[in-house]
Amino acid sequence: MKIKIKHIDWQPFYVPVVRKKVIKGMRVVEPPTAKDPLEQSCGCVIMDAVLKLLATGKYFSVNKISYAIGCTPTEISSAVGLAIGMPLTDLIDAYRLKRTCELLCYTDITGADIAKLCGFANYNSFSKFFVRETRYTPFAYRRRHQPADFKFIYEW
């Protein structure tokens, strides 16, 4: 089976690592930054393509991902399942959850804007998904996990 990957307008890959300033004494020390994930590979062409599509923030459904890669939804779901042992829908949900948690903790973006960035139809569907996965509302999660001085600590 040959899988053809169409040209995709790649945006910079979403990196879950933020540049954190650590203040020690009078000087500011920045930890080393991770290498560009676009240059890194997990060793599987399919998984690389799927992760890069998820990172663009435009492809959060099996149908859209399969269309962008150029195969059927069944083929891409089977390939991802064989590669990581997890259904593609679960991978998409895990990616969205990780991204929403990071945006809630490290930014002051509104819940509605986070819902749009993470591919939810509206804030209500985002909130239901978030509560189902974390047992917290987005606001409660932010209040519990966001440092008081996050704007000073994290630089985007």
Secondary structure, DSSP 4 states (H G I P E B T S, - for coil): ---PPPP--PPPPPPSPPEE-EEETTEEE-PPPPPPTTT---S-HHHHHHHHHHHHTS--SHHHHHHHHTS-HHHHHHHHHHHHSS-HHHHHHHHHHHHHHHHHHH----HHHHHHHTT-SSHHHHHHHHHHHHSS-HHHHHHHHS-TTHHHHEE-
